[in-house]
Amino acid sequence: MEKLKPERVVEMLKAKGVNVTVEQAASILKFLRKMAGIVVSQYLKPGNNKG
């Protein structure tokens, strides 16, 4: 699967009325990727009864 690029994030947010720079979009993506990794690791953690 292709990673979302900061330029695309700028376009997506602009369509929703949120203006960010490419640098800000890159920071947002970095944060979201980190959060996604944490969520997946917590979900797959042994003893997790949510799955």
PyMOL commands that set and color helices and strands:
alter all, ss='L'
color gray80, all
select helices_A, chain A and resi 6-15+22-44
alter helices_A, ss='H'
color red, helices_A
deselect
rebuild
show_as cartoon
